[in-house]
Amino acid sequence: MVACPKIVLLFANSLSGGWGGLQGHGAISMDGGAHGPYLCAMMTSPVPHLATRTQALTRLQRFLPLAGRDYSARRNFDCPQQGHPHVSTLSPYIRHRLITEAEVLEAVLARHSLMAAEKFVQEVFWRSYWKGWLELRPSVWHDYRAGLDRALTDPALADRLARAEGAQTGIDCFDAWMAELTATGYLHNHARMWAASIWVFTLRLPWEAGADLFLRHLLDGDPASNTLSWRWVAGLQTPGKHYVATADNIARYTEGRFSPKALVTDPAPLSGPPPTAPRASKIAD
Ligand SMILES: Cc1cc2nc3c(=O)[nH]c(=O)nc-3n(C[C@H](O)[C@H](O)[C@H](O)COP(=O)(O)OP(=O)(O)OC[C@H]3O[C@@H](n4cnc5c(N)ncnc54)[C@H](O)[C@@H]3O)c2cc1C
């Protein structure tokens, strides 16, 4: 894989407001990581990739009217061509602490009742829940890293992994999400679920390599939310429960853009040892 320099790119076009451009006070670099060679070829010059707290606050203000009923009804629709209008796209800013969960929730609850904004509030709390869960079970992270080492050193997997990351599997929706991920550093939650499910159950690739790919490219790449969401899709996080992407669900929530034919429809969840018990956490006096 070719390491691509810091870039500003299609994300700036696809999400209204964009990531690049504003270089005001408090800007930080949000490099999406190593990007695929085909994408690097599209770039003529590397541009600093900056995001600011001002952008985060503007984005939050713009999203506020939608955080209640609209989010509840439409958050599952994946609409990259419209700039993902039904979700906040705040995750990179939250991840890099340009804005905090508390600030987001305070603003949302000043505008909506808890009942109206319940879905959005729940999603924000998932991030904190995952962080606490992994912090108490560090062995889950070490096991993930060991699995990743095995996957990346298995010569039999190299071509298939490169095709998946290079958006060349022939599964049109999956390839489109990989292209979006590597080009923009963002994927809608539903697209993350579908892509991870296809990765694990249809392409039969090791989940650890998929989680690694996400972590390298996502601007909001977060060890807890990412690793544990991949484990959940695969059926390892909630034993016996896994997430199977279906053509009907994809067609409905992409508003007919995709209707994949060749998905595995009834796979078994992956199996693995149950996570160790949480280690004791220190409680401050
Ligand atoms: C396979 C997979 C990998 C993921 N990897 C990451 C990751 O690396 N980093 C990350 O922040 N999220 C991850 N998520 C969770 C979720 O997809 C993103 O947080 C969400 O899509 C971010 O977009 P948004 O800001 O528009 O979300 P919104 O729907 O607007 O939600 C608002 C905020 O709530 C939090 N949030 C929403 N959904 C979730 C969720 N399911 N789990 C945890 N927090 C959530 C985020 O901080 C988000 O910014 C992953 C999900 C899956 C299925």
PDBQT file of the ligand as one rigid body, heavy atoms in Angstrom, charges set to zero:
ROOT
HETATM    1  C1  LIG A 301     -18.170  -1.271  11.944  1.00  0.00    +0.000 C 
HETATM    2  C2  LIG A 301     -18.336   0.059  12.634  1.00  0.00    +0.000 A 
HETATM    3  C3  LIG A 301     -17.216   0.816  12.950  1.00  0.00    +0.000 A 
HETATM    4  C4  LIG A 301     -17.354   2.040  13.620  1.00  0.00    +0.000 A 
HETATM    5  N1  LIG A 301     -16.229   2.760  13.926  1.00  0.00    +0.000 NA
HETATM    6  C5  LIG A 301     -16.350   3.928  14.606  1.00  0.00    +0.000 A 
HETATM    7  C6  LIG A 301     -15.200   4.693  14.955  1.00  0.00    +0.000 A 
HETATM    8  O1  LIG A 301     -14.060   4.306  14.690  1.00  0.00    +0.000 OA
HETATM    9  N2  LIG A 301     -15.376   5.877  15.602  1.00  0.00    +0.000 N 
HETATM   10  C7  LIG A 301     -16.625   6.336  15.937  1.00  0.00    +0.000 A 
HETATM   11  O2  LIG A 301     -16.744   7.432  16.525  1.00  0.00    +0.000 OA
HETATM   12  N3  LIG A 301     -17.736   5.611  15.640  1.00  0.00    +0.000 NA
HETATM   13  C8  LIG A 301     -17.633   4.432  14.991  1.00  0.00    +0.000 A 
HETATM   14  N4  LIG A 301     -18.772   3.728  14.666  1.00  0.00    +0.000 N 
HETATM   15  C9  LIG A 301     -20.064   4.202  15.170  1.00  0.00    +0.000 C 
HETATM   16  C10 LIG A 301     -20.863   5.110  14.203  1.00  0.00    +0.000 C 
HETATM   17  O3  LIG A 301     -20.930   4.521  12.940  1.00  0.00    +0.000 OA
HETATM   18  C11 LIG A 301     -20.276   6.511  14.102  1.00  0.00    +0.000 C 
HETATM   19  O4  LIG A 301     -20.063   7.071  15.373  1.00  0.00    +0.000 OA
HETATM   20  C12 LIG A 301     -21.243   7.445  13.342  1.00  0.00    +0.000 C 
HETATM   21  O5  LIG A 301     -21.554   6.909  12.088  1.00  0.00    +0.000 OA
HETATM   22  C13 LIG A 301     -20.606   8.802  13.212  1.00  0.00    +0.000 C 
HETATM   23  O6  LIG A 301     -21.333   9.628  12.335  1.00  0.00    +0.000 OA
HETATM   24  P1  LIG A 301     -22.163  10.856  12.852  1.00  0.00    +0.000 P 
HETATM   25  O7  LIG A 301     -21.334  11.765  13.666  1.00  0.00    +0.000 OA
HETATM   26  O8  LIG A 301     -22.840  11.446  11.677  1.00  0.00    +0.000 OA
HETATM   27  O9  LIG A 301     -23.216  10.134  13.809  1.00  0.00    +0.000 OA
HETATM   28  P2  LIG A 301     -24.609  10.594  14.427  1.00  0.00    +0.000 P 
HETATM   29  O10 LIG A 301     -25.617   9.571  14.035  1.00  0.00    +0.000 OA
HETATM   30  O11 LIG A 301     -24.910  11.993  14.128  1.00  0.00    +0.000 OA
HETATM   31  O12 LIG A 301     -24.371  10.389  15.995  1.00  0.00    +0.000 OA
HETATM   32  C14 LIG A 301     -23.903  11.427  16.861  1.00  0.00    +0.000 C 
HETATM   33  C15 LIG A 301     -22.676  10.963  17.612  1.00  0.00    +0.000 C 
HETATM   34  O13 LIG A 301     -22.968   9.834  18.432  1.00  0.00    +0.000 OA
HETATM   35  C16 LIG A 301     -21.876   8.917  18.432  1.00  0.00    +0.000 C 
HETATM   36  N5  LIG A 301     -22.350   7.654  17.818  1.00  0.00    +0.000 N 
HETATM   37  C17 LIG A 301     -23.362   7.499  16.935  1.00  0.00    +0.000 A 
HETATM   38  N6  LIG A 301     -23.560   6.196  16.652  1.00  0.00    +0.000 NA
HETATM   39  C18 LIG A 301     -22.653   5.519  17.376  1.00  0.00    +0.000 A 
HETATM   40  C19 LIG A 301     -22.349   4.135  17.527  1.00  0.00    +0.000 A 
HETATM   41  N7  LIG A 301     -23.049   3.175  16.890  1.00  0.00    +0.000 N 
HETATM   42  N8  LIG A 301     -21.318   3.772  18.352  1.00  0.00    +0.000 NA
HETATM   43  C20 LIG A 301     -20.606   4.727  19.012  1.00  0.00    +0.000 A 
HETATM   44  N9  LIG A 301     -20.870   6.055  18.934  1.00  0.00    +0.000 NA
HETATM   45  C21 LIG A 301     -21.874   6.441  18.116  1.00  0.00    +0.000 A 
HETATM   46  C22 LIG A 301     -20.771   9.558  17.608  1.00  0.00    +0.000 C 
HETATM   47  O14 LIG A 301     -19.891  10.244  18.476  1.00  0.00    +0.000 OA
HETATM   48  C23 LIG A 301     -21.536  10.510  16.718  1.00  0.00    +0.000 C 
HETATM   49  O15 LIG A 301     -20.779  11.612  16.295  1.00  0.00    +0.000 OA
HETATM   50  C24 LIG A 301     -18.651   2.504  13.990  1.00  0.00    +0.000 A 
HETATM   51  C25 LIG A 301     -19.772   1.726  13.660  1.00  0.00    +0.000 A 
HETATM   52  C26 LIG A 301     -19.612   0.532  12.981  1.00  0.00    +0.000 A 
HETATM   53  C27 LIG A 301     -20.856  -0.283  12.648  1.00  0.00    +0.000 C 
ENDROOT
TORSDOF 0
